[in-house]
C-alpha cells in the first residue's frame, strides 16, 4: 500500500468548512514529502515533513519542521540504524533497540493516520508503537461515494489518541480520507463529497457509541440505595455523618442517617465504603462532541454548558444524550454568533448585517437556548442592539471581547458575563489597535507579570462587574496549559492521569503550545500565570460570580479547574459549592439539581476521600449517577483505552436494561 511516485492533494475541513490543504509528494515508493497548512480561527499548523519507509511500511526516517497550532516552533526527528530507533520531539527524546516499532510523531499532519494504517495492516492488524502503546486497525465496512461505483474500504484505527479514527482507502489501495471528530482530510478529487463523509462519520460514531452504551449503562427498575457515605451539603459547606441515599425513577427519594435507615424489600444496595457523595459537577465552558459524553460522565460531570457548536449537530446530540441512546451529560446550549472576517470561527451563525444578527438572536431564542455568545470578529457597534433583543426575549448575553473594544464597553453594551479570564485581562494590558482575533488574545498574557491589580483600570472594571452582577467564565485550566506547557515536561494539571492515557495523547501534552523566541519569553509566561490566579481571587473577594469552565472535553480538566480555584485562595468547600449548587442555580436548574435532597434529580457522584480536606480527592470517582442512570468510570475508561483510576463498588442485583 505504499505510495507510487507522484503527488496527491488533499483538502482539510473543520466543522464542514475548508480551512487547510495538504500535499503529498512521493519521490519514490518509500520516500514521502508532506506539506500541510491550516488557518482556522486565527490559528493553524504549518508543517513540512519528510518520511522514509521500510519494507514493512514503518518509518525509518521522519523529519518535521514548521509551527504547531499556536505558532510554536516544531523540529522533530526519527532515525533508524540497524535495530536501533532514535527520536527527538517536543514531547521527549529517546531510543529503542530491538524489533522495529511504529513511531508516532508528536507534531504531525493528518496524513500520519495513513502511515499508521499501512504499518498496522502490514503487521497483520496491530503494531507496537513508540514511545509506547499498541495500534490496532480493523476493516469496519465498505461504502461507495456518490457517483463512484467502486467500493471504498472503511478502517477503524485505535490507540493513537483518545478517540477512534476512521481511514478510507479506494479499490486501488490509495488513501481517500481521514475522519476524526469533526475534522476531515479528503483527497482533492473527492473534495466535493465532504458532506457525504460527515454523514458517514456521524453514522460510524453513533454505531460505536451505542455499542459502548449497551455495555456501560446500569439501570434498575427497583429503588437503589447507596449506604455508608457522607453527603456534601453546599449550604453549610460541610460533610454529614454516615448517610443512606436512595433514588428511584431518576429522583432522589430519601436521605437519612445510616444508623436509623431501614432497608426496603427488593431494593438494590450499594456500599459506598465511607466515601463522599456530592451533586454532579458542571463544566461551564464546553464545545461538546458525541465522544465527549463518556469523558464527562467518567469525571463526574453531569451538566455542561455548551458555548458554541454546529447548531444542527448539537441539537441531534442533545436528543441522543437526553434519551440515553448514548452516554452524555445534560447540556445547556449557548447560541454562538460570530462576525465575518478572515479570522472567523467556523461555528454557529455568522451574520453579515445587524438585522441578520438580530435574526440570529431570535433563532436561538425560539429554540430555547439559554444565552447568546458573542465572538472575536463581531462588530462591537452591533452588540448593544443584540443584547437588548436577547434580554427582551429572556436570553443572557456572554462572550469574548470583540477585537478593538474593551470589557468595560461590552459590559455597558449589555454583557451579563465575560468568557475566559484572559479576555477580561486583555482589557488591562493591550494597547489600542491590537488585534485579538489572532493568537495575541492568548500570548499577550505574558504582559500580566507587570499588571498592577490596584490600578484605576482594573478597579474600574471590577466595580462595573460588582455593581452589575457580571460574572466570569474563567477557563483558567486552558490558560495554564497555553502559558505553562513546556516541551518534554508534564504539567501539574496532567500528572494525576497522563500515564493512564494512550501514547499519542500523552505526547500531545508534553509540548510547548505558545510561540516563544527566547528563554525570557518563557520566563514571562511562568511569572505571569500567578497573576491570573490573583485576578480570580480578587474577583471572588469582590463578590463577582466565577463559573468553572475548561474549553476542553476530557473531564479531567474540570478537576484541575477546581484545583486552580483552591490554589487561588478559595476554600475547597466554597469551590465545591460553586461547582455543584451555584452552577445549577445559575443555569436555571437549581430547583432540580445542585444538592443531594429528596425530590431533586438523581445526578451525583461517589468519590473516595474527603474533598473538603483535599480538593484533589475529586479525581477519585467510583460511581456516577445521571438522572438515575448509573455509570462506573472503571468501565468507561476501559472502553476508551484508558487505564482505570478506581474500582466500582459492588452491587447485589443485576441491572434491567
VOGU-3710 file (C-alpha; in Angstrom, 3 decimals, decimal comma):
1> xxxxxxxxxx> 0,000/0,000/0,000  2,999/2,332/-0,309  2,530/5,384/-2,498  3,527/5,379/-6,133  5,764/8,222/-7,316  3,816/11,409/-7,942  1,746/13,873/-5,943  -1,634/13,804/-4,247  -3,531/16,822/-2,970  -5,933/16,817/-0,035
11> xxxxxxxxxx> -8,402/19,315/1,405  -8,687/19,793/5,171  -12,109/20,613/6,635  -13,170/21,682/10,114  -16,868/21,784/11,017  -17,660/21,315/7,336  -15,632/24,311/6,137  -12,443/24,002/4,129  -9,620/25,695/6,019  -6,443/23,850/5,025
21> xxxxxxxxxx> -4,525/21,961/2,355  -2,118/19,045/2,307  0,150/17,862/-0,486  1,979/14,532/-0,523  4,832/14,116/-2,974  6,131/10,580/-3,341  9,626/10,877/-4,737  9,861/7,072/-4,646  7,600/4,301/-3,314  9,195/4,619/0,116
31> xxxxxxxxxx> 10,044/8,343/0,384  7,318/10,907/1,015  7,286/14,691/1,330  4,237/16,162/3,079  3,291/19,853/3,261  0,353/20,846/5,448  -1,121/24,279/6,223  -4,267/25,255/8,159  -5,837/28,616/9,031  -8,837/28,391/11,345
41> xxxxxxxxxx> -9,959/30,987/13,898  -6,618/32,774/13,680  -4,709/29,587/14,407  -3,287/26,651/12,498  -0,282/24,418/11,953  2,199/24,790/9,097  4,360/21,709/8,698  6,866/20,261/6,244  7,554/16,523/6,667  9,978/14,135/5,001
51> xxxxxxxxxx> 9,370/10,427/5,634  11,240/7,276/4,594  9,555/3,870/4,978  11,000/0,375/5,191  9,559/-2,733/3,538  7,112/-3,161/6,443  5,711/0,349/5,939  7,434/1,512/9,147  9,084/4,943/9,147  12,850/4,699/9,387
61> xxxxxxxxxx> 13,436/8,435/8,939  10,982/11,205/9,698  11,626/14,923/9,953  9,025/17,573/10,787  9,699/21,307/10,528  7,355/24,256/10,932  4,944/25,620/13,509  2,217/23,966/15,566  -1,372/25,049/16,250  -0,491/28,136/18,308
71> xxxxxxxxxx> 2,664/29,012/16,397  5,290/27,178/18,472  8,328/26,003/16,506  8,469/22,324/15,539  11,745/20,447/14,955  11,158/16,691/15,135  13,381/13,808/14,034  13,313/9,998/13,796  16,164/7,850/12,521  16,831/4,111/12,423
81> xxxxxxxxxx> 20,210/2,382/12,308  20,101/-1,401/12,347  17,900/-2,442/15,264  18,033/0,956/16,996  15,481/3,721/16,515  16,246/7,186/17,885  13,913/10,138/18,035  13,652/13,693/19,268  10,441/15,724/19,514  8,784/18,418/21,581
91> xxxxxxxxxx> 7,456/15,629/23,796  10,690/13,790/24,521  13,843/12,245/23,112  14,525/8,545/23,290  15,764/5,384/21,649  14,622/1,806/21,253  16,719/-1,234/20,363  15,083/-4,447/19,243  12,249/-5,228/16,880  11,406/-2,121/14,944
101> xxxxxxxxxx> 8,244/-0,306/16,077  5,916/2,282/14,619  6,940/5,797/15,582  4,039/8,128/16,468  5,094/11,644/15,598  4,273/14,260/18,243  3,667/17,164/15,836  2,456/15,884/12,518  -0,184/16,267/9,837  -3,330/14,135/9,460
111> xxxxxxxxxx> -1,505/12,175/6,766  0,204/10,335/9,630  -3,016/8,348/10,071  -2,474/6,820/6,641  1,101/5,895/7,507  -0,103/4,385/10,784  -2,808/2,397/8,979  -0,363/0,960/6,448  2,055/-0,129/9,166  -0,677/-1,823/11,215
121> xxxxxxxxxx> -2,134/-3,601/8,181  1,295/-4,784/7,070  1,845/-6,185/10,581  -1,423/-8,132/10,418  -3,747/-5,707/12,174  -1,745/-4,456/15,138  1,679/-2,942/15,673  3,678/-1,882/18,711  4,262/1,855/18,862  6,946/4,263/20,001
131> xxxxxxxxxx> 7,301/5,703/22,537  4,686/3,242/23,889  1,351/1,619/23,248  -0,151/-0,510/20,517  -2,025/0,496/17,388  -4,818/-1,706/16,050  -6,699/-1,498/12,776  -9,864/-3,252/11,660  -11,745/-3,291/8,363  -15,095/-1,978/9,521
141> xxxxxxxxxx> -17,177/-1,756/6,352  -17,276/-0,825/2,698  -19,135/2,023/1,070  -19,297/3,923/-2,180  -19,005/7,651/-2,576  -21,791/9,296/-4,539  -21,202/8,985/-8,264  -18,434/6,407/-7,892  -19,331/2,722/-8,315  -16,014/1,485/-6,977
151> xxxxxxxxxx> -16,096/0,432/-3,306  -14,189/2,294/-0,609  -12,848/0,405/2,416  -13,510/1,917/5,841  -10,932/1,136/8,519  -11,154/1,986/12,209  -7,822/2,924/13,796  -7,432/2,718/17,579  -4,643/3,554/20,001  -3,339/6,813/18,571
161> xxxxxxxxxx> -5,440/9,231/20,622  -8,494/9,301/22,836  -10,993/8,571/20,082  -11,128/6,133/17,159  -10,037/7,419/13,766  -11,644/6,331/10,502  -9,492/5,972/7,395  -10,813/5,325/3,890  -8,944/3,608/1,047  -10,108/3,142/-2,545
171> xxxxxxxxxx> -10,138/-0,082/-4,584  -6,550/0,608/-5,694  -5,337/0,826/-2,093  -4,890/4,613/-2,230  -5,632/6,972/0,642  -9,016/8,695/0,205  -9,883/10,304/3,542  -9,377/10,551/7,283  -12,330/11,313/9,558  -11,707/12,395/13,126
181> xxxxxxxxxx> -14,113/14,193/15,495  -15,437/16,719/13,019  -12,134/17,125/11,177  -11,726/15,664/7,685  -8,786/15,230/5,341  -10,117/14,378/1,876  -8,362/13,685/-1,398  -8,911/16,608/-3,765  -10,764/14,574/-6,411  -13,370/13,736/-3,748
191> xxxxxxxxxx> -13,426/17,140/-2,023  -16,970/17,885/-3,199  -18,158/14,892/-1,146  -17,188/16,267/2,220  -20,780/16,485/3,470  -21,313/12,876/2,460  -18,349/11,894/4,611  -19,663/13,964/7,507  -22,811/11,832/7,373  -20,684/8,696/7,240
201> xxxxxxxxxx> -18,621/9,746/10,267  -21,802/10,515/12,188  -23,134/7,033/11,393  -19,891/5,299/12,403  -19,637/7,294/15,626  -23,273/6,642/16,512  -22,835/2,923/15,993  -19,708/2,789/18,145  -21,170/4,842/20,989  -24,441/2,909/21,015
211> xxxxxxxxxx> -22,479/-0,309/21,404  -20,475/1,205/24,267  -23,652/2,448/25,968  -25,130/-1,049/25,881  -22,141/-2,271/27,909  -21,733/0,522/30,469  -25,267/1,697/31,327  -26,658/0,247/34,560  -30,370/0,864/35,045  -32,671/-0,603/37,700
221> xxxxxxxxxx> -36,431/-0,865/37,941  -36,187/-1,143/41,741  -35,107/1,644/44,125  -31,349/1,926/44,582  -29,815/2,623/47,991  -26,228/3,766/48,417  -25,270/3,461/52,063  -22,209/4,227/54,194  -21,494/7,596/52,591  -21,042/11,184/53,744
231> xxxxxxxxxx> -23,009/13,798/51,855  -21,704/17,248/50,928  -24,133/19,992/51,938  -23,498/23,072/49,768  -25,455/25,320/52,103  -23,500/24,553/55,286  -20,261/23,717/53,390  -19,883/20,542/55,480  -19,988/16,781/55,173  -22,680/14,898/57,034
241> xxxxxxxxxx> -22,166/11,866/59,220  -22,732/8,480/57,569  -25,850/8,601/55,397  -28,028/6,380/53,263  -29,341/7,841/49,990  -31,977/6,180/47,823  -33,148/7,065/44,330  -35,820/5,715/42,016  -37,104/6,671/38,555  -34,466/9,372/38,256
251> xxxxxxxxxx> -35,240/11,144/41,552  -33,648/11,143/44,986  -36,279/9,635/47,297  -34,681/9,537/50,751  -31,645/10,972/52,519  -31,314/9,652/56,069  -28,785/8,706/58,701  -27,369/5,216/58,247  -27,984/4,479/61,905  -31,747/4,873/61,524
261> xxxxxxxxxx> -32,255/3,854/57,882  -34,399/0,801/57,164  -33,808/-1,371/54,122  -36,814/-1,886/51,844  -37,608/-5,251/50,302  -36,465/-5,574/46,700  -34,220/-2,529/46,602  -30,678/-2,556/45,189  -27,999/-1,806/47,780  -24,560/-0,335/47,129
271> xxxxxxxxxx> -21,923/0,033/49,853  -20,257/3,421/49,426  -17,285/2,390/51,545  -17,293/5,569/53,640  -16,830/7,752/50,568  -18,302/11,151/49,768  -21,437/11,777/47,728  -21,977/15,179/46,150  -24,174/16,571/43,408  -22,907/16,308/39,853
281> xxxxxxxxxx> -20,172/18,675/38,714  -20,546/21,263/35,959  -18,303/22,316/33,094  -19,447/25,834/32,284  -17,447/26,069/29,046  -17,727/23,137/26,668  -17,986/22,532/22,919  -19,400/19,031/23,018  -18,855/16,214/20,548  -20,515/12,770/20,702
291> xxxxxxxxxx> -17,472/11,068/22,264  -17,190/13,709/24,996  -20,166/12,321/26,875  -18,128/9,337/28,037  -15,298/11,505/29,356  -17,618/13,880/31,160  -19,608/11,186/32,930  -16,455/9,325/33,944  -15,224/12,579/35,524  -18,434/13,135/37,479
301> xxxxxxxxxx> -19,652/15,961/35,244  -23,411/15,560/34,816  -24,181/19,012/33,333  -22,247/21,109/30,833  -22,856/24,478/29,233  -22,068/24,277/25,532  -20,524/27,581/24,471  -20,781/27,243/20,701  -21,247/24,453/18,217  -22,555/23,405/14,844
311> xxxxxxxxxx> -26,210/24,024/15,627  -27,879/21,117/13,823  -25,268/18,693/15,112  -25,703/19,901/18,677  -29,491/19,555/18,674  -29,259/16,000/17,399  -26,624/15,130/20,009  -28,707/16,527/22,863  -31,642/14,331/21,903  -29,442/11,234/21,988
321> xxxxxxxxxx> -27,909/12,124/25,363  -31,242/13,131/26,887  -32,773/9,807/25,828  -29,678/7,810/26,945  -29,243/6,386/23,441  -25,598/7,196/24,044  -23,866/8,354/27,213  -23,569/12,048/27,998  -24,363/14,798/30,498  -27,259/17,237/30,434
331> xxxxxxxxxx> -26,387/20,184/28,170  -27,418/23,833/28,394  -26,728/25,361/24,956  -25,392/28,819/24,099  -26,060/30,404/20,719  -22,758/31,244/19,040  -22,758/34,444/16,946  -19,553/35,491/15,185  -18,640/38,365/12,900  -17,340/37,908/9,371
341> xxxxxxxxxx> -13,574/38,222/8,921  -10,613/36,197/7,737  -10,283/35,086/11,370  -13,893/33,968/11,862  -14,536/30,879/13,971  -16,493/28,379/11,894  -19,343/27,772/14,328  -22,911/28,805/14,986  -24,179/31,725/12,907  -22,048/34,366/11,134
351> xxxxxxxxxx> -24,407/37,214/10,170  -23,391/39,750/7,531  -25,531/42,637/8,823  -27,026/43,852/12,088  -30,581/42,839/11,058  -29,286/39,334/10,375  -27,501/39,354/13,740  -30,821/40,184/15,402  -32,443/37,350/13,443  -29,745/35,043/14,829
361> xxxxxxxxxx> -30,666/36,080/18,368  -34,315/35,289/17,628  -33,388/31,948/16,046  -31,654/30,882/19,237  -34,446/32,191/21,466  -37,084/30,236/19,542  -35,120/27,027/20,137  -34,805/27,512/23,870  -31,140/28,442/24,070  -30,064/29,758/27,464
371> xxxxxxxxxx> -27,949/32,647/26,123  -26,082/34,028/23,151  -22,308/34,037/22,980  -20,548/36,777/21,015  -17,141/36,071/19,495  -13,945/37,817/18,425  -14,833/39,150/14,977  -18,232/40,592/15,940  -18,700/44,303/15,196  -18,823/45,819/18,705
381> xxxxxxxxxx> -21,185/48,532/17,443  -23,851/45,834/16,936  -23,643/44,470/20,476  -25,992/46,928/22,259  -28,849/46,129/19,863  -28,142/42,396/20,019  -28,038/42,482/23,819  -31,268/44,449/24,012  -33,048/41,938/21,783  -31,607/38,975/23,685
391> xxxxxxxxxx> -32,720/40,407/27,021  -36,173/41,174/25,616  -36,507/37,503/24,702  -35,174/36,264/28,046  -31,685/35,255/26,917  -28,473/36,182/28,675  -25,547/37,757/26,787  -21,993/36,470/27,220  -18,880/36,273/25,153  -15,351/37,095/24,197
401> xxxxxxxxxx> -14,458/40,751/23,993  -14,594/41,519/20,250  -11,434/42,864/18,671  -10,718/46,576/19,095  -13,005/47,125/22,085  -12,797/46,544/25,855  -14,574/44,569/28,586  -15,891/47,802/30,108  -17,577/48,783/26,843  -19,108/45,354/26,378
411> xxxxxxxxxx> -20,439/45,377/29,939  -22,004/48,762/29,205  -23,375/47,289/25,948  -25,230/44,566/27,831  -22,931/41,670/28,652  -24,070/39,541/31,596  -20,849/37,534/31,729  -17,345/37,628/30,261  -15,961/34,477/28,705  -12,378/33,471/29,666
421> xxxxxxxxxx> -10,174/35,130/32,266  -7,693/36,137/29,559  -10,426/38,000/27,664  -11,099/40,028/30,796  -7,420/40,721/31,495  -6,723/41,842/27,921  -8,665/44,989/28,695  -5,941/45,955/31,169  -2,829/45,029/29,192  -3,460/45,628/25,476
431> xxxxxxxxxx> -2,620/48,749/23,544  -5,213/50,402/21,311  -5,421/48,808/17,882  -4,016/45,400/18,821  -5,916/42,566/17,127  -7,287/39,865/19,454  -8,667/37,801/16,582  -5,152/36,368/16,387  -3,268/34,255/18,972  -2,386/37,577/20,635
441> xxxxxxxxxx> -5,527/37,035/22,750  -3,531/34,330/24,498  0,099/35,307/24,092  -0,440/38,861/25,391  -0,908/37,376/28,849  2,884/37,315/29,092  2,469/41,022/29,946  0,381/40,199/33,028  3,560/39,869/35,092  3,702/43,646/35,350
451> xxxxxxxxxx> -0,030/44,211/35,848  -0,949/46,349/38,877  -4,228/44,999/40,266  -4,696/48,219/42,265  -4,590/50,314/39,096  -7,524/52,507/38,140  -8,264/50,424/35,031  -8,524/47,160/36,976  -10,536/48,640/39,805  -12,931/50,360/37,388
461> xxxxxxxxxx> -13,715/47,069/35,639  -14,192/45,261/38,926  -16,603/47,941/40,103  -18,626/47,627/36,898  -18,782/43,855/37,310  -19,674/44,048/41,001  -22,340/46,691/40,518  -23,881/44,895/37,532  -23,647/41,334/38,847  -21,438/40,442/35,889
471> xxxxxxxxxx> -19,794/37,010/36,151  -16,701/35,430/34,628  -16,415/32,049/32,902  -12,810/31,512/33,974  -11,322/28,610/31,942  -8,144/29,043/33,966  -7,073/25,492/33,153  -6,735/26,158/29,426  -4,838/29,377/30,153  -2,497/27,397/32,408
481> xxxxxxxxxx> -1,887/24,897/29,619  -1,206/27,529/26,996  1,100/29,588/29,224  2,988/26,910/31,164  3,204/23,913/28,832  6,828/23,116/28,083  8,377/20,589/25,767  9,257/17,297/27,469  7,604/18,166/30,763  4,295/17,203/32,345
491> xxxxxxxxxx> 2,125/19,949/33,794  0,776/19,511/37,340  -2,644/19,562/35,690  -1,776/16,345/33,844  0,351/14,498/36,391  -2,538/12,649/38,096  -3,807/10,999/34,924  -1,427/11,285/31,970  0,347/7,943/32,452  -3,044/6,219/32,138
501> xxxxxxxxxx> -3,681/7,653/28,668  -2,931/6,399/25,130  0,577/7,189/23,957  -0,482/9,677/21,303  -2,400/11,759/23,821  0,479/11,650/26,307  2,763/13,128/23,683  0,329/15,922/22,853  0,537/17,003/26,475  4,346/17,129/26,520
511> xxxxxxxxxx> 4,941/20,041/24,208  5,078/23,823/24,162  1,871/25,426/22,914  2,763/29,117/22,917  5,268/30,624/20,492  8,437/31,864/22,160  11,649/33,260/20,818  13,792/33,287/23,940  14,009/31,875/27,442  12,922/35,325/28,611
521> xxxxxxxxxx> 9,616/34,836/26,765  9,011/31,592/28,626  10,007/33,183/31,921  7,435/35,921/31,382  4,721/33,290/30,909  5,898/31,486/34,061  5,816/34,695/36,085  2,512/35,899/34,616  0,309/32,894/35,352  0,252/33,522/39,142
531> xxxxxxxxxx> -1,279/36,906/38,276  -4,170/35,043/36,627  -4,863/33,296/39,936  -4,596/36,608/41,781  -7,265/38,015/39,471  -9,557/35,076/40,236  -9,153/35,627/43,973  -9,658/39,381/43,616  -12,896/38,835/41,706  -14,134/36,312/44,261
541> xxxxxxxxxx> -13,349/38,638/47,146  -15,391/41,339/45,409  -18,425/39,086/45,126  -18,136/38,584/41,377  -19,556/35,174/40,317  -16,969/32,752/38,963  -18,004/29,860/36,743  -15,556/26,944/36,319  -15,186/26,081/32,652  -12,478/24,292/30,699
551> xxxxxxxxxx> -12,813/24,817/26,915  -11,767/21,172/26,810  -13,555/17,832/26,677  -11,679/15,230/28,698  -13,374/15,841/32,048  -10,001/15,707/33,783  -9,598/19,422/33,235  -12,751/20,151/35,244  -10,928/18,695/38,246  -7,922/20,884/37,516
561> xxxxxxxxxx> -10,087/23,995/37,181  -11,381/23,358/40,701  -7,841/22,778/41,987  -6,800/26,118/40,484  -9,608/27,879/42,335  -8,195/26,442/45,561  -4,667/27,474/44,566  -6,045/30,968/44,007  -7,205/31,068/47,620  -10,795/29,805/47,711
571> xxxxxxxxxx> -11,587/27,041/50,193  -12,367/23,539/48,865  -15,874/23,786/50,314  -16,525/27,079/48,514  -15,257/25,593/45,272  -17,470/22,518/45,558  -20,494/24,709/46,271  -19,760/26,710/43,122  -19,205/23,578/41,008  -22,468/21,967/42,129
581> xxxxxxxxxx> -25,152/24,154/43,735  -24,218/27,589/42,359  -23,705/26,461/38,765  -27,061/24,677/38,772  -28,794/27,799/40,077  -27,022/29,996/37,527  -28,264/27,787/34,687  -31,829/27,896/35,973  -31,690/24,280/37,168  -31,456/24,846/40,907
591> xxxxxxxxxx> -34,964/23,547/41,597  -33,898/20,071/40,423  -30,115/19,978/40,660  -27,149/21,051/42,746  -27,707/19,227/46,061  -28,468/15,795/47,495  -32,054/16,335/48,625  -35,323/14,421/48,388  -37,145/15,218/45,147  -34,130/16,504/43,227
601> xxxxxxxxxx> -32,822/14,774/40,124  -30,572/11,834/40,961  -27,394/13,217/39,366  -24,409/12,813/41,679  -21,057/11,114/42,154  -19,362/8,890/44,704  -15,695/9,548/45,447  -13,113/8,102/47,803  -11,763/10,511/50,376  -12,704/13,911/51,742
611> xxxxxxxxxx> -12,636/16,701/49,100  -13,118/19,344/51,807  -9,701/18,417/53,161  -8,065/17,805/49,766  -9,853/19,116/46,674  -7,864/16,654/44,536  -9,917/13,827/46,050  -12,484/14,901/43,456  -10,479/12,807/40,983  -11,135/9,545/42,870
621> xxxxxxxxxx> -14,540/8,765/41,371  -16,039/5,297/41,789  -19,588/5,806/40,540  -21,589/8,472/38,696  -25,368/8,743/38,515  -27,001/10,856/35,801  -30,797/11,230/36,175  -30,933/7,791/37,784  -28,692/6,020/35,251  -25,595/4,503/36,865
631> xxxxxxxxxx> -22,136/4,528/35,300  -18,824/3,251/36,629  -15,708/5,157/35,500  -13,751/1,898/35,635  -15,895/0,535/32,801  -15,943/3,770/30,791  -12,176/4,202/30,847  -11,650/0,582/29,823  -13,828/1,225/26,755  -11,768/4,320/25,935
641> xxxxxxxxxx> -8,417/2,531/26,149  -7,510/4,391/29,353  -6,169/2,577/32,401  -8,887/2,984/35,092  -8,246/5,030/38,229  -10,706/3,317/40,563  -12,814/0,217/41,080  -16,582/0,083/41,004  -18,494/-0,644/44,215  -20,227/-3,993/44,438
651> xxxxxxx> -23,947/-4,196/43,561  -26,084/-7,072/44,738  -28,604/-7,150/41,861  -28,238/-7,421/38,110  -29,447/-4,388/36,165  -32,521/-4,339/33,952  -31,967/-2,680/30,598
//
